[in-house]
Amino acid sequence: MPFGVARSLLVAVILLAPAAGQNRQGRNPLAGDPNAIAAGRRLFVEKCSPCHGPSGEGGHGPSLVEGGEIRRASDEQLYNSVKNGVPGTDMSGFPLPDEQIWQLVAFSRSLIAPAAAQPTSGDVQAGGEIFWGRGGCSNCHSIRGQGGVIGPDLTDIATLRRADQLAESIAKPNEAVADGFRAVEVTLPDGKNVKGVAKFENNYTLTVLDRAGRLHFLRKKELKQIAYPAGSLMPSGYSERLSEKDMRDLLAFVSRQTLRK
């Protein structure tokens, strides 16, 4: 059996198969409780991280962040996976008090929850002032039709991304560039330069969105030069230019941008 298939089956077995002597615990009484999630994080680092990684990213054991196993599993199934383990696998049980098991379940849920569903320690209003003001974020990003267009629209970003993903995008914008936002510089037939992002490209044509929001529909064979600068157009170094509190506040603001009520 291919390794990738076996790994996927192992994750499914660990999280979805009922364990022997299953406890009928129902829903997690600590679901969404920030204090329970924080306590669960500490327990996870102590007891689970040797196999699943300190942030659930995987290691000897499967990732709890990628894939939909955590989403599909009920609270009861997650509880039993933690308490009883899964016979025939490396997943052993943890005979912990019920409260601690529910804390681990709450933390596991938080690993895959969208940013809008996760607690934040920052000041949302202060983060908004940074976003629209001295942070310069609105020069490139728009929210509900206000702001720039060369960067991704953030109107519903907190529904689409986890808080850790948003934090990484702010602190390390060059780590991953979203499709349709690859930086590009072209030299037109008349010698003028156009800088922006490549919105569409094939073997013959290139569509560039410049910083002013103008679209340029170009034929590649007519261009004098096409260059793709490394990294993102988003400036790096926010963690140096902003204080730790500013970064928390900015993340808090972005993590509350959702169309859901």
SEDO-723691 format. One record per residue (C-alpha): residue number from 1; residue in one letter; x, y, z. Coordinates in steps of 0.001 Angstrom, whole numbers, plus 500000, padded with zeros to 6 digits. Layout:
N
<site><pos>NUM</pos><code>A</code><X>X</X><Y>Y</Y><Z>Z</Z></site>
...
***
This chain:
261
<site><pos>1</pos><code>M</code><X>500000</X><Y>500000</Y><Z>500000</Z></site>
<site><pos>2</pos><code>P</code><X>501461</X><Y>503450</Y><Z>499130</Z></site>
<site><pos>3</pos><code>F</code><X>502734</X><Y>505382</Y><Z>502167</Z></site>
<site><pos>4</pos><code>G</code><X>500378</X><Y>508343</Y><Z>501573</Z></site>
<site><pos>5</pos><code>V</code><X>497327</X><Y>506068</Y><Z>501506</Z></site>
<site><pos>6</pos><code>A</code><X>498445</X><Y>504206</Y><Z>504618</Z></site>
<site><pos>7</pos><code>R</code><X>499026</X><Y>507487</Y><Z>506439</Z></site>
<site><pos>8</pos><code>S</code><X>495549</X><Y>508759</Y><Z>505530</Z></site>
<site><pos>9</pos><code>L</code><X>493975</X><Y>505515</Y><Z>506715</Z></site>
<site><pos>10</pos><code>L</code><X>495881</X><Y>505741</Y><Z>509996</Z></site>
<site><pos>11</pos><code>V</code><X>494542</X><Y>509245</Y><Z>510637</Z></site>
<site><pos>12</pos><code>A</code><X>491008</X><Y>508078</Y><Z>509895</Z></site>
<site><pos>13</pos><code>V</code><X>491358</X><Y>505084</Y><Z>512209</Z></site>
<site><pos>14</pos><code>I</code><X>492771</X><Y>507167</Y><Z>515052</Z></site>
<site><pos>15</pos><code>L</code><X>490085</X><Y>509814</Y><Z>514946</Z></site>
<site><pos>16</pos><code>L</code><X>486974</X><Y>508152</Y><Z>513610</Z></site>
<site><pos>17</pos><code>A</code><X>486929</X><Y>504530</Y><Z>514741</Z></site>
<site><pos>18</pos><code>P</code><X>485075</X><Y>504025</Y><Z>518059</Z></site>
<site><pos>19</pos><code>A</code><X>487375</X><Y>502696</Y><Z>520731</Z></site>
<site><pos>20</pos><code>A</code><X>486553</X><Y>499678</Y><Z>522843</Z></site>
<site><pos>21</pos><code>G</code><X>484622</X><Y>500536</Y><Z>525984</Z></site>
<site><pos>22</pos><code>Q</code><X>483548</X><Y>503843</Y><Z>524441</Z></site>
<site><pos>23</pos><code>N</code><X>482372</X><Y>506480</Y><Z>526901</Z></site>
<site><pos>24</pos><code>R</code><X>479169</X><Y>508268</Y><Z>525998</Z></site>
<site><pos>25</pos><code>Q</code><X>480409</X><Y>511741</Y><Z>526752</Z></site>
<site><pos>26</pos><code>G</code><X>478460</X><Y>513720</Y><Z>524106</Z></site>
<site><pos>27</pos><code>R</code><X>479519</X><Y>517257</Y><Z>523275</Z></site>
<site><pos>28</pos><code>N</code><X>482536</X><Y>518941</Y><Z>524768</Z></site>
<site><pos>29</pos><code>P</code><X>481417</X><Y>521074</Y><Z>527731</Z></site>
<site><pos>30</pos><code>L</code><X>484550</X><Y>523215</Y><Z>527296</Z></site>
<site><pos>31</pos><code>A</code><X>484131</X><Y>523867</Y><Z>523555</Z></site>
<site><pos>32</pos><code>G</code><X>485360</X><Y>527327</Y><Z>522552</Z></site>
<site><pos>33</pos><code>D</code><X>486491</X><Y>528238</Y><Z>526088</Z></site>
<site><pos>34</pos><code>P</code><X>489740</X><Y>530273</Y><Z>525703</Z></site>
<site><pos>35</pos><code>N</code><X>491033</X><Y>529116</Y><Z>529095</Z></site>
<site><pos>36</pos><code>A</code><X>490339</X><Y>525478</Y><Z>528239</Z></site>
<site><pos>37</pos><code>I</code><X>492067</X><Y>525861</Y><Z>524871</Z></site>
<site><pos>38</pos><code>A</code><X>495115</X><Y>527393</Y><Z>526553</Z></site>
<site><pos>39</pos><code>A</code><X>495219</X><Y>524577</Y><Z>529106</Z></site>
<site><pos>40</pos><code>G</code><X>494779</X><Y>522043</Y><Z>526311</Z></site>
<site><pos>41</pos><code>R</code><X>497696</X><Y>523582</Y><Z>524438</Z></site>
<site><pos>42</pos><code>R</code><X>499969</X><Y>523080</Y><Z>527463</Z></site>
<site><pos>43</pos><code>L</code><X>498827</X><Y>519467</Y><Z>527817</Z></site>
<site><pos>44</pos><code>F</code><X>499272</X><Y>518886</Y><Z>524084</Z></site>
<site><pos>45</pos><code>V</code><X>502863</X><Y>520144</Y><Z>524136</Z></site>
<site><pos>46</pos><code>E</code><X>503631</X><Y>517900</Y><Z>527102</Z></site>
<site><pos>47</pos><code>K</code><X>501906</X><Y>514697</Y><Z>526040</Z></site>
<site><pos>48</pos><code>C</code><X>501124</X><Y>514803</Y><Z>522312</Z></site>
<site><pos>49</pos><code>S</code><X>503787</X><Y>516918</Y><Z>520608</Z></site>
<site><pos>50</pos><code>P</code><X>506454</X><Y>514145</Y><Z>520526</Z></site>
<site><pos>51</pos><code>C</code><X>504325</X><Y>512426</Y><Z>517863</Z></site>
<site><pos>52</pos><code>H</code><X>502050</X><Y>515136</Y><Z>516441</Z></site>
<site><pos>53</pos><code>G</code><X>504412</X><Y>518130</Y><Z>516604</Z></site>
<site><pos>54</pos><code>P</code><X>504151</X><Y>521148</Y><Z>518936</Z></site>
<site><pos>55</pos><code>S</code><X>501422</X><Y>522753</Y><Z>516825</Z></site>
<site><pos>56</pos><code>G</code><X>499775</X><Y>519591</Y><Z>515518</Z></site>
<site><pos>57</pos><code>E</code><X>501668</X><Y>519801</Y><Z>512226</Z></site>
<site><pos>58</pos><code>G</code><X>502643</X><Y>516142</Y><Z>512387</Z></site>
<site><pos>59</pos><code>G</code><X>505855</X><Y>514188</Y><Z>512793</Z></site>
<site><pos>60</pos><code>H</code><X>505998</X><Y>510550</Y><Z>513843</Z></site>
<site><pos>61</pos><code>G</code><X>502223</X><Y>510791</Y><Z>514056</Z></site>
<site><pos>62</pos><code>P</code><X>499911</X><Y>512324</Y><Z>511455</Z></site>
<site><pos>63</pos><code>S</code><X>499175</X><Y>516032</Y><Z>511117</Z></site>
<site><pos>64</pos><code>L</code><X>496094</X><Y>517219</Y><Z>512990</Z></site>
<site><pos>65</pos><code>V</code><X>496004</X><Y>520479</Y><Z>511053</Z></site>
<site><pos>66</pos><code>E</code><X>495820</X><Y>519349</Y><Z>507434</Z></site>
<site><pos>67</pos><code>G</code><X>492940</X><Y>517263</Y><Z>506154</Z></site>
<site><pos>68</pos><code>G</code><X>489396</X><Y>517045</Y><Z>507439</Z></site>
<site><pos>69</pos><code>E</code><X>489617</X><Y>514275</Y><Z>510037</Z></site>
<site><pos>70</pos><code>I</code><X>489285</X><Y>516602</Y><Z>513027</Z></site>
<site><pos>71</pos><code>R</code><X>486340</X><Y>518364</Y><Z>511379</Z></site>
<site><pos>72</pos><code>R</code><X>484533</X><Y>515116</Y><Z>510630</Z></site>
<site><pos>73</pos><code>A</code><X>485087</X><Y>513548</Y><Z>514053</Z></site>
<site><pos>74</pos><code>S</code><X>482529</X><Y>514157</Y><Z>516795</Z></site>
<site><pos>75</pos><code>D</code><X>483588</X><Y>515391</Y><Z>520230</Z></site>
<site><pos>76</pos><code>E</code><X>482838</X><Y>511921</Y><Z>521549</Z></site>
<site><pos>77</pos><code>Q</code><X>485132</X><Y>510268</Y><Z>519013</Z></site>
<site><pos>78</pos><code>L</code><X>487951</X><Y>512677</Y><Z>519781</Z></site>
<site><pos>79</pos><code>Y</code><X>487461</X><Y>512110</Y><Z>523516</Z></site>
<site><pos>80</pos><code>N</code><X>487740</X><Y>508345</Y><Z>523115</Z></site>
<site><pos>81</pos><code>S</code><X>490779</X><Y>508585</Y><Z>520845</Z></site>
<site><pos>82</pos><code>V</code><X>492589</X><Y>510545</Y><Z>523555</Z></site>
<site><pos>83</pos><code>K</code><X>491409</X><Y>508532</Y><Z>526557</Z></site>
<site><pos>84</pos><code>N</code><X>491527</X><Y>504986</Y><Z>525172</Z></site>
<site><pos>85</pos><code>G</code><X>493951</X><Y>505195</Y><Z>522264</Z></site>
<site><pos>86</pos><code>V</code><X>493570</X><Y>502943</Y><Z>519234</Z></site>
<site><pos>87</pos><code>P</code><X>494595</X><Y>499274</Y><Z>519554</Z></site>
<site><pos>88</pos><code>G</code><X>496976</X><Y>498121</Y><Z>516846</Z></site>
<site><pos>89</pos><code>T</code><X>498499</X><Y>501590</Y><Z>516305</Z></site>
<site><pos>90</pos><code>D</code><X>501110</X><Y>503735</Y><Z>518054</Z></site>
<site><pos>91</pos><code>M</code><X>498295</X><Y>505841</Y><Z>519492</Z></site>
<site><pos>92</pos><code>S</code><X>498147</X><Y>504970</Y><Z>523195</Z></site>
<site><pos>93</pos><code>G</code><X>495523</X><Y>506214</Y><Z>525607</Z></site>
<site><pos>94</pos><code>F</code><X>495972</X><Y>508867</Y><Z>528276</Z></site>
<site><pos>95</pos><code>P</code><X>494205</X><Y>508042</Y><Z>531563</Z></site>
<site><pos>96</pos><code>L</code><X>493650</X><Y>511701</Y><Z>532389</Z></site>
<site><pos>97</pos><code>P</code><X>490789</X><Y>513343</Y><Z>534280</Z></site>
<site><pos>98</pos><code>D</code><X>487795</X><Y>514118</Y><Z>532080</Z></site>
<site><pos>99</pos><code>E</code><X>488393</X><Y>517870</Y><Z>532277</Z></site>
<site><pos>100</pos><code>Q</code><X>491918</X><Y>517542</Y><Z>530902</Z></site>
<site><pos>101</pos><code>I</code><X>490776</X><Y>515290</Y><Z>528070</Z></site>
<site><pos>102</pos><code>W</code><X>488113</X><Y>517829</Y><Z>527124</Z></site>
<site><pos>103</pos><code>Q</code><X>490798</X><Y>520516</Y><Z>527224</Z></site>
<site><pos>104</pos><code>L</code><X>492845</X><Y>518498</Y><Z>524736</Z></site>
<site><pos>105</pos><code>V</code><X>489771</X><Y>518090</Y><Z>522539</Z></site>
<site><pos>106</pos><code>A</code><X>489102</X><Y>521833</Y><Z>522707</Z></site>
<site><pos>107</pos><code>F</code><X>492686</X><Y>522576</Y><Z>521678</Z></site>
<site><pos>108</pos><code>S</code><X>492561</X><Y>520022</Y><Z>518854</Z></site>
<site><pos>109</pos><code>R</code><X>489444</X><Y>521744</Y><Z>517515</Z></site>
<site><pos>110</pos><code>S</code><X>491193</X><Y>525103</Y><Z>517669</Z></site>
<site><pos>111</pos><code>L</code><X>493959</X><Y>523810</Y><Z>515398</Z></site>
<site><pos>112</pos><code>I</code><X>491601</X><Y>523693</Y><Z>512426</Z></site>
<site><pos>113</pos><code>A</code><X>489103</X><Y>526403</Y><Z>513406</Z></site>
<site><pos>114</pos><code>P</code><X>488962</X><Y>529483</Y><Z>511154</Z></site>
<site><pos>115</pos><code>A</code><X>490364</X><Y>532665</Y><Z>512673</Z></site>
<site><pos>116</pos><code>A</code><X>486881</X><Y>534103</Y><Z>513208</Z></site>
<site><pos>117</pos><code>A</code><X>486058</X><Y>531226</Y><Z>515567</Z></site>
<site><pos>118</pos><code>Q</code><X>489234</X><Y>531535</Y><Z>517618</Z></site>
<site><pos>119</pos><code>P</code><X>489762</X><Y>533822</Y><Z>520615</Z></site>
<site><pos>120</pos><code>T</code><X>492088</X><Y>536777</Y><Z>520204</Z></site>
<site><pos>121</pos><code>S</code><X>494218</X><Y>538590</Y><Z>522759</Z></site>
<site><pos>122</pos><code>G</code><X>494599</X><Y>541749</Y><Z>520699</Z></site>
<site><pos>123</pos><code>D</code><X>492595</X><Y>544973</Y><Z>520523</Z></site>
<site><pos>124</pos><code>V</code><X>490439</X><Y>544861</Y><Z>517380</Z></site>
<site><pos>125</pos><code>Q</code><X>489818</X><Y>548610</Y><Z>517265</Z></site>
<site><pos>126</pos><code>A</code><X>493500</X><Y>549441</Y><Z>517698</Z></site>
<site><pos>127</pos><code>G</code><X>494332</X><Y>546894</Y><Z>514993</Z></site>
<site><pos>128</pos><code>G</code><X>491896</X><Y>548592</Y><Z>512632</Z></site>
<site><pos>129</pos><code>E</code><X>493633</X><Y>551917</Y><Z>513175</Z></site>
<site><pos>130</pos><code>I</code><X>496934</X><Y>550275</Y><Z>512233</Z></site>
<site><pos>131</pos><code>F</code><X>495398</X><Y>548593</Y><Z>509180</Z></site>
<site><pos>132</pos><code>W</code><X>493825</X><Y>551766</Y><Z>507803</Z></site>
<site><pos>133</pos><code>G</code><X>496598</X><Y>554067</Y><Z>509029</Z></site>
<site><pos>134</pos><code>R</code><X>500290</X><Y>553755</Y><Z>509805</Z></site>
<site><pos>135</pos><code>G</code><X>500483</X><Y>550065</Y><Z>508900</Z></site>
<site><pos>136</pos><code>G</code><X>499707</X><Y>550924</Y><Z>505287</Z></site>
<site><pos>137</pos><code>C</code><X>497803</X><Y>547661</Y><Z>504806</Z></site>
<site><pos>138</pos><code>S</code><X>494867</X><Y>549325</Y><Z>503040</Z></site>
<site><pos>139</pos><code>N</code><X>497189</X><Y>550584</Y><Z>500289</Z></site>
<site><pos>140</pos><code>C</code><X>497106</X><Y>547051</Y><Z>498873</Z></site>
<site><pos>141</pos><code>H</code><X>494232</X><Y>545228</Y><Z>500608</Z></site>
<site><pos>142</pos><code>S</code><X>490518</X><Y>546016</Y><Z>500556</Z></site>
<site><pos>143</pos><code>I</code><X>487753</X><Y>545236</Y><Z>503038</Z></site>
<site><pos>144</pos><code>R</code><X>484147</X><Y>545589</Y><Z>501911</Z></site>
<site><pos>145</pos><code>G</code><X>485155</X><Y>547622</Y><Z>498881</Z></site>
<site><pos>146</pos><code>Q</code><X>487462</X><Y>550034</Y><Z>500729</Z></site>
<site><pos>147</pos><code>G</code><X>491213</X><Y>550024</Y><Z>500148</Z></site>
<site><pos>148</pos><code>G</code><X>493646</X><Y>548846</Y><Z>497487</Z></site>
<site><pos>149</pos><code>V</code><X>493209</X><Y>546030</Y><Z>494998</Z></site>
<site><pos>150</pos><code>I</code><X>496680</X><Y>544721</Y><Z>494238</Z></site>
<site><pos>151</pos><code>G</code><X>496644</X><Y>542465</Y><Z>497309</Z></site>
<site><pos>152</pos><code>P</code><X>494056</X><Y>539827</Y><Z>498272</Z></site>
<site><pos>153</pos><code>D</code><X>490635</X><Y>541076</Y><Z>499374</Z></site>
<site><pos>154</pos><code>L</code><X>490340</X><Y>540508</Y><Z>503131</Z></site>
<site><pos>155</pos><code>T</code><X>486575</X><Y>540946</Y><Z>503500</Z></site>
<site><pos>156</pos><code>D</code><X>486008</X><Y>537293</Y><Z>504476</Z></site>
<site><pos>157</pos><code>I</code><X>489574</X><Y>536217</Y><Z>505220</Z></site>
<site><pos>158</pos><code>A</code><X>488849</X><Y>535172</Y><Z>508822</Z></site>
<site><pos>159</pos><code>T</code><X>486439</X><Y>532545</Y><Z>507524</Z></site>
<site><pos>160</pos><code>L</code><X>488959</X><Y>531198</Y><Z>505025</Z></site>
<site><pos>161</pos><code>R</code><X>492159</X><Y>531115</Y><Z>507093</Z></site>
<site><pos>162</pos><code>R</code><X>493283</X><Y>530022</Y><Z>510541</Z></site>
<site><pos>163</pos><code>A</code><X>494739</X><Y>532576</Y><Z>512938</Z></site>
<site><pos>164</pos><code>D</code><X>498238</X><Y>531052</Y><Z>512647</Z></site>
<site><pos>165</pos><code>Q</code><X>498045</X><Y>531363</Y><Z>508856</Z></site>
<site><pos>166</pos><code>L</code><X>497087</X><Y>535031</Y><Z>509130</Z></site>
<site><pos>167</pos><code>A</code><X>499897</X><Y>535652</Y><Z>511617</Z></site>
<site><pos>168</pos><code>E</code><X>502435</X><Y>534065</Y><Z>509267</Z></site>
<site><pos>169</pos><code>S</code><X>501123</X><Y>536063</Y><Z>506299</Z></site>
<site><pos>170</pos><code>I</code><X>501675</X><Y>539295</Y><Z>508222</Z></site>
<site><pos>171</pos><code>A</code><X>505070</X><Y>538442</Y><Z>509699</Z></site>
<site><pos>172</pos><code>K</code><X>506448</X><Y>536389</Y><Z>506779</Z></site>
<site><pos>173</pos><code>P</code><X>504698</X><Y>537444</Y><Z>503552</Z></site>
<site><pos>174</pos><code>N</code><X>507329</X><Y>535784</Y><Z>501359</Z></site>
<site><pos>175</pos><code>E</code><X>506722</X><Y>532291</Y><Z>502751</Z></site>
<site><pos>176</pos><code>A</code><X>503702</X><Y>531623</Y><Z>500519</Z></site>
<site><pos>177</pos><code>V</code><X>502285</X><Y>533784</Y><Z>497723</Z></site>
<site><pos>178</pos><code>A</code><X>498613</X><Y>533275</Y><Z>496879</Z></site>
<site><pos>179</pos><code>D</code><X>497614</X><Y>532339</Y><Z>493335</Z></site>
<site><pos>180</pos><code>G</code><X>497014</X><Y>535409</Y><Z>491209</Z></site>
<site><pos>181</pos><code>F</code><X>499365</X><Y>537590</Y><Z>493249</Z></site>
<site><pos>182</pos><code>R</code><X>502784</X><Y>536596</Y><Z>491918</Z></site>
<site><pos>183</pos><code>A</code><X>504958</X><Y>539690</Y><Z>491479</Z></site>
<site><pos>184</pos><code>V</code><X>505860</X><Y>540541</Y><Z>487888</Z></site>
<site><pos>185</pos><code>E</code><X>507694</X><Y>543303</Y><Z>486021</Z></site>
<site><pos>186</pos><code>V</code><X>507371</X><Y>543737</Y><Z>482262</Z></site>
<site><pos>187</pos><code>T</code><X>508939</X><Y>546049</Y><Z>479713</Z></site>
<site><pos>188</pos><code>L</code><X>506470</X><Y>547173</Y><Z>477058</Z></site>
<site><pos>189</pos><code>P</code><X>507362</X><Y>547634</Y><Z>473352</Z></site>
<site><pos>190</pos><code>D</code><X>507765</X><Y>551400</Y><Z>473905</Z></site>
<site><pos>191</pos><code>G</code><X>510230</X><Y>550793</Y><Z>476737</Z></site>
<site><pos>192</pos><code>K</code><X>507873</X><Y>551629</Y><Z>479603</Z></site>
<site><pos>193</pos><code>N</code><X>507867</X><Y>549366</Y><Z>482647</Z></site>
<site><pos>194</pos><code>V</code><X>504789</X><Y>547924</Y><Z>484326</Z></site>
<site><pos>195</pos><code>K</code><X>505024</X><Y>546440</Y><Z>487823</Z></site>
<site><pos>196</pos><code>G</code><X>502274</X><Y>544524</Y><Z>489522</Z></site>
<site><pos>197</pos><code>V</code><X>500908</X><Y>541007</Y><Z>489940</Z></site>
<site><pos>198</pos><code>A</code><X>500248</X><Y>538366</Y><Z>487316</Z></site>
<site><pos>199</pos><code>K</code><X>496491</X><Y>537769</Y><Z>487399</Z></site>
<site><pos>200</pos><code>F</code><X>496403</X><Y>535414</Y><Z>484396</Z></site>
<site><pos>201</pos><code>E</code><X>499077</X><Y>533840</Y><Z>482276</Z></site>
<site><pos>202</pos><code>N</code><X>499439</X><Y>531240</Y><Z>479546</Z></site>
<site><pos>203</pos><code>N</code><X>501974</X><Y>530561</Y><Z>476801</Z></site>
<site><pos>204</pos><code>Y</code><X>500842</X><Y>533557</Y><Z>474751</Z></site>
<site><pos>205</pos><code>T</code><X>499309</X><Y>536209</Y><Z>476991</Z></site>
<site><pos>206</pos><code>L</code><X>499864</X><Y>537850</Y><Z>480366</Z></site>
<site><pos>207</pos><code>T</code><X>497410</X><Y>539948</Y><Z>482365</Z></site>
<site><pos>208</pos><code>V</code><X>499035</X><Y>542279</Y><Z>484880</Z></site>
<site><pos>209</pos><code>L</code><X>497282</X><Y>544262</Y><Z>487609</Z></site>
<site><pos>210</pos><code>D</code><X>499384</X><Y>547288</Y><Z>488543</Z></site>
<site><pos>211</pos><code>R</code><X>499463</X><Y>549180</Y><Z>491827</Z></site>
<site><pos>212</pos><code>A</code><X>496980</X><Y>551755</Y><Z>490535</Z></site>
<site><pos>213</pos><code>G</code><X>494419</X><Y>549034</Y><Z>489920</Z></site>
<site><pos>214</pos><code>R</code><X>494766</X><Y>549053</Y><Z>486117</Z></site>
<site><pos>215</pos><code>L</code><X>494685</X><Y>545794</Y><Z>484161</Z></site>
<site><pos>216</pos><code>H</code><X>497146</X><Y>545337</Y><Z>481312</Z></site>
<site><pos>217</pos><code>F</code><X>496290</X><Y>542673</Y><Z>478724</Z></site>
<site><pos>218</pos><code>L</code><X>499591</X><Y>541836</Y><Z>477055</Z></site>
<site><pos>219</pos><code>R</code><X>500901</X><Y>539572</Y><Z>474296</Z></site>
<site><pos>220</pos><code>K</code><X>504096</X><Y>537952</Y><Z>475468</Z></site>
<site><pos>221</pos><code>K</code><X>505785</X><Y>538004</Y><Z>472048</Z></site>
<site><pos>222</pos><code>E</code><X>505463</X><Y>541807</Y><Z>471955</Z></site>
<site><pos>223</pos><code>L</code><X>507131</X><Y>542369</Y><Z>475329</Z></site>
<site><pos>224</pos><code>K</code><X>510792</X><Y>543245</Y><Z>475565</Z></site>
<site><pos>225</pos><code>Q</code><X>511249</X><Y>541624</Y><Z>478943</Z></site>
<site><pos>226</pos><code>I</code><X>509315</X><Y>539706</Y><Z>481621</Z></site>
<site><pos>227</pos><code>A</code><X>510754</X><Y>539300</Y><Z>485113</Z></site>
<site><pos>228</pos><code>Y</code><X>509326</X><Y>537628</Y><Z>488206</Z></site>
<site><pos>229</pos><code>P</code><X>510882</X><Y>539096</Y><Z>491378</Z></site>
<site><pos>230</pos><code>A</code><X>511204</X><Y>536634</Y><Z>494211</Z></site>
<site><pos>231</pos><code>G</code><X>508739</X><Y>536822</Y><Z>497065</Z></site>
<site><pos>232</pos><code>S</code><X>505621</X><Y>538869</Y><Z>497568</Z></site>
<site><pos>233</pos><code>L</code><X>504858</X><Y>542513</Y><Z>496789</Z></site>
<site><pos>234</pos><code>M</code><X>503754</X><Y>542801</Y><Z>500405</Z></site>
<site><pos>235</pos><code>P</code><X>506566</X><Y>544479</Y><Z>502350</Z></site>
<site><pos>236</pos><code>S</code><X>508337</X><Y>542323</Y><Z>504904</Z></site>
<site><pos>237</pos><code>G</code><X>509599</X><Y>543491</Y><Z>508260</Z></site>
<site><pos>238</pos><code>Y</code><X>506302</X><Y>544274</Y><Z>509957</Z></site>
<site><pos>239</pos><code>S</code><X>507544</X><Y>542506</Y><Z>513071</Z></site>
<site><pos>240</pos><code>E</code><X>510482</X><Y>544954</Y><Z>513145</Z></site>
<site><pos>241</pos><code>R</code><X>508455</X><Y>548088</Y><Z>512355</Z></site>
<site><pos>242</pos><code>L</code><X>505578</X><Y>547293</Y><Z>514702</Z></site>
<site><pos>243</pos><code>S</code><X>505682</X><Y>546418</Y><Z>518386</Z></site>
<site><pos>244</pos><code>E</code><X>504520</X><Y>543038</Y><Z>519683</Z></site>
<site><pos>245</pos><code>K</code><X>501298</X><Y>544674</Y><Z>520881</Z></site>
<site><pos>246</pos><code>D</code><X>500770</X><Y>546288</Y><Z>517471</Z></site>
<site><pos>247</pos><code>M</code><X>501202</X><Y>542895</Y><Z>515805</Z></site>
<site><pos>248</pos><code>R</code><X>498668</X><Y>541308</Y><Z>518174</Z></site>
<site><pos>249</pos><code>D</code><X>496206</X><Y>544137</Y><Z>517556</Z></site>
<site><pos>250</pos><code>L</code><X>496622</X><Y>543957</Y><Z>513786</Z></site>
<site><pos>251</pos><code>L</code><X>496101</X><Y>540188</Y><Z>513849</Z></site>
<site><pos>252</pos><code>A</code><X>493025</X><Y>540657</Y><Z>516035</Z></site>
<site><pos>253</pos><code>F</code><X>491512</X><Y>543067</Y><Z>513505</Z></site>
<site><pos>254</pos><code>V</code><X>492214</X><Y>540869</Y><Z>510488</Z></site>
<site><pos>255</pos><code>S</code><X>490951</X><Y>537759</Y><Z>512330</Z></site>
<site><pos>256</pos><code>R</code><X>487548</X><Y>539407</Y><Z>512745</Z></site>
<site><pos>257</pos><code>Q</code><X>486990</X><Y>540124</Y><Z>509060</Z></site>
<site><pos>258</pos><code>T</code><X>484177</X><Y>537782</Y><Z>508093</Z></site>
<site><pos>259</pos><code>L</code><X>480865</X><Y>537941</Y><Z>506283</Z></site>
<site><pos>260</pos><code>R</code><X>479323</X><Y>535531</Y><Z>508761</Z></site>
<site><pos>261</pos><code>K</code><X>477148</X><Y>536982</Y><Z>511513</Z></site>
***
